[in-house]
């Protein structure tokens, strides 16, 4: 097989599976792993894929990861304030669920240095990596099929595992928090279903959201706002919004 033919086949496999591995390609084409690495390097230079450790992924997957990375570096100070307020609500020996949210990463940054014994349940990869370093934390991770645009898992396998737990407190991310419409919304329906389920299973639950998300409505309403105990945000809300939340039985925690 000519070089060009092999590279064309690699791109076909990549389009079908979303990723390829050097070792597997070497076995399939009967060439050395070094030859495959050169193929991948050439294709990356042509802008047709992105190399990763041990293989390559599609350009589309790279764009998804870039979106997740972009969310991480936005509103950093607001997320830090919200995270600090959230951690104050956690008691020793609580089972805590940390949802897929960049604010959950900020919470994990605080908890990874703690000397307190906590039990943490999460389906977010970044939280897993950070908290696995702390021997004081009893960590439960819900895997499955990864949603790489969100750096976490929100499929059926994941839901089955999570449904066995009854967290003492959950911190739930939300794209939109509309107090007047009594709604929490998400752009991702699968993630929304997971959020609603964890709110249902938890003894106490709080939405963690930057103030810019208050009054925002996205495409999928995953649960009424009055299903949670409170909202943690970084700024003080208007008296009208605070009053509307109180009518719903929802506490507002402003981490100014």
C-alpha positions in Angstrom: 0.0 0.0 0.0 1.3 3.4 -0.9 1.9 6.1 1.7 -1.0 8.3 0.3 -3.4 5.3 0.4 -2.5 4.5 4.0 -3.0 8.1 5.1 -6.3 8.2 3.3 -7.4 5.0 5.2 -6.3 6.5 8.5 -8.5 9.5 7.8 -11.4 7.3 7.0 -11.0 5.4 10.3 -10.6 8.7 12.2 -13.9 10.0 10.6 -15.7 6.9 11.7 -14.4 6.4 15.2 -13.3 10.0 16.2 -9.8 8.7 17.2 -7.1 6.4 16.2 -4.2 4.7 18.1 -0.7 4.3 16.9 -0.3 0.7 18.1 -3.5 -0.4 16.4 -2.7 1.3 13.1 0.7 -0.3 13.0 -0.8 -3.7 13.4 -3.6 -3.0 10.8 -1.2 -1.7 8.1 1.8 -4.0 9.0 4.2 -1.2 9.4 6.3 0.2 12.3 4.8 2.5 15.0 7.3 5.1 13.9 5.9 5.0 10.4 2.4 5.6 11.7 3.7 8.5 13.9 5.2 10.1 10.8 1.8 9.7 9.0 0.0 11.3 11.8 2.5 14.1 12.0 2.1 14.8 8.3 -1.7 14.8 8.5 -1.6 17.1 11.5 0.6 19.6 9.5 -2.0 19.5 6.7 -4.7 20.4 9.3 -6.5 17.1 9.0 -6.2 15.8 12.6 -4.8 16.6 16.0 -2.1 14.3 17.5 -2.6 13.1 21.0 -0.5 10.8 23.3 -0.6 7.4 21.6 -2.7 8.5 18.6 -4.8 11.2 17.1 -8.3 12.8 17.2 -10.4 14.7 14.8 -10.3 18.4 14.4 -13.9 18.6 15.6 -12.9 17.0 18.9 -10.2 19.6 19.3 -12.8 22.3 18.9 -15.0 20.7 21.6 -12.1 20.6 24.0 -11.3 24.2 23.2 -14.9 25.1 24.2 -14.5 23.4 27.5 -11.1 25.1 28.1 -12.7 28.5 27.2 -15.3 28.0 29.9 -12.7 27.3 32.5 -10.9 30.6 32.1 -14.0 32.8 32.0 -15.3 34.6 35.2 -12.5 33.0 37.2 -12.9 35.4 40.2 -16.7 34.9 40.3 -16.2 31.1 40.3 -13.7 31.3 43.1 -16.1 33.3 45.3 -19.0 30.9 44.6 -16.7 27.9 45.3 -15.6 29.3 48.6 -19.2 29.9 49.7 -20.2 26.4 48.6 -17.4 24.7 50.6 -18.6 26.5 53.8 -21.9 24.5 53.5 -20.1 21.1 53.5 -19.8 19.2 56.8 -17.3 16.6 57.7 -18.3 13.1 56.5 -20.9 14.6 54.1 -21.3 12.8 50.8 -21.0 15.6 48.3 -21.9 15.5 44.6 -20.0 17.8 42.3 -21.7 18.2 39.0 -20.1 18.8 35.6 -19.4 22.5 36.0 -16.3 24.8 35.9 -17.4 26.0 39.3 -17.0 22.4 40.5 -13.3 22.7 39.4 -13.0 25.7 41.7 -14.6 23.8 44.5 -12.1 20.9 43.9 -9.2 23.3 44.0 -10.2 24.2 47.6 -10.9 20.6 48.6 -7.7 19.1 47.2 -5.8 20.9 50.0 -8.2 20.0 52.8 -7.3 18.1 55.9 -10.9 17.2 56.6 -12.4 13.8 55.7 -14.9 14.3 52.9 -16.7 11.9 50.6 -17.0 13.2 47.1 -19.0 11.8 44.2 -18.5 13.3 40.7 -18.8 12.6 37.0 -16.3 15.3 36.0 -12.8 14.3 34.9 -11.0 17.4 36.2 -12.5 17.0 39.6 -11.4 13.3 39.7 -7.8 14.2 38.7 -7.6 16.9 41.3 -9.2 15.2 44.3 -7.5 11.8 43.7 -4.3 13.5 45.0 -5.8 14.0 48.5 -5.8 10.9 50.7 -8.2 12.5 53.1 -11.0 12.4 50.4 -13.0 9.3 49.8 -13.7 9.7 46.1 -16.4 8.0 44.0 -16.2 8.5 40.2 -19.0 7.8 37.8 -17.7 6.9 34.4 -19.2 5.8 31.1 -19.1 7.4 27.7 -17.3 10.7 27.9 -18.8 13.9 26.7 -15.6 15.7 25.7 -17.1 19.0 25.1 -18.0 19.0 28.9 -15.1 17.0 30.3 -17.4 14.6 32.0 -19.8 11.7 31.7 -23.6 11.9 31.2 -24.8 8.7 29.6 -26.9 5.8 30.7 -24.1 3.8 32.4 -23.2 6.9 34.3 -26.7 7.5 35.4 -27.0 3.9 36.6 -24.0 4.3 38.8 -25.0 7.7 40.2 -28.6 6.5 41.0 -27.2 4.2 43.7 -26.1 7.2 45.8 -28.0 9.5 48.2 -25.7 12.6 48.5 -26.1 14.8 51.6 -25.5 17.9 49.5 -25.1 18.4 45.7 -23.8 21.4 43.8 -25.4 21.6 40.4 -24.3 23.8 37.4 -26.8 25.4 35.2 -26.6 27.3 31.9 -29.7 29.3 32.8 -31.4 30.3 36.1 -34.7 32.0 35.6 -36.2 32.8 39.0 -39.3 34.5 37.6 -40.1 31.4 35.4 -39.1 29.0 38.1 -36.8 27.1 35.8 -33.3 25.7 35.5 -32.1 25.1 31.9 -29.3 23.5 30.0 -28.1 23.3 26.5 -27.3 19.6 26.8 -30.4 17.4 27.3 -28.4 14.4 28.6 -26.6 16.5 31.1 -29.9 18.1 32.1 -31.4 14.7 32.8 -28.5 13.9 35.1 -28.7 17.2 36.9 -32.4 16.7 37.6 -31.8 13.1 38.8 -29.1 14.2 41.3 -31.3 17.0 42.6 -34.0 14.4 43.2 -31.6 12.0 45.0 -29.9 14.6 47.2 -30.9 15.6 50.7 -29.9 19.2 49.9 -29.0 20.8 46.6 -27.7 24.1 45.5 -27.3 25.7 42.0 -23.9 27.2 41.5 -24.1 29.9 38.9 -22.4 33.2 38.0 -24.7 36.2 38.3 -24.7 36.6 34.5 -26.7 33.4 34.2 -29.5 34.7 36.4 -32.5 35.5 34.2 -31.0 33.5 31.3 -33.1 30.7 29.7 -31.6 27.9 27.5 -33.1 25.3 25.3 -33.9 22.5 27.8 -35.6 23.0 31.2 -34.3 20.1 33.3 -36.1 21.0 36.5 -38.2 23.7 38.2 -36.0 26.0 40.3 -38.0 25.3 43.5 -36.7 21.7 43.5 -33.4 23.0 44.8 -32.7 24.5 48.2 -30.7 27.5 47.1 -28.7 29.4 44.5 -25.0 30.4 45.2 -23.8 33.3 43.1 -21.1 35.9 43.4 -23.2 39.1 43.4 -26.1 40.4 45.3 -29.3 40.1 43.3 -32.1 42.7 43.2 -34.6 42.8 46.0 -37.3 41.7 43.5 -35.4 38.6 42.5 -34.6 37.8 46.1 -38.3 38.1 47.0 -39.3 36.0 44.0 -36.9 33.3 45.1 -38.1 33.4 48.7 -41.7 32.7 47.4 -40.4 29.6 45.8 -38.6 28.5 49.0 -35.2 29.0 47.4 -32.4 30.6 49.4 -30.0 33.1 47.7 -26.4 33.0 48.9 -24.5 36.0 47.5 -20.7 35.4 47.8 -19.7 39.0 47.4 
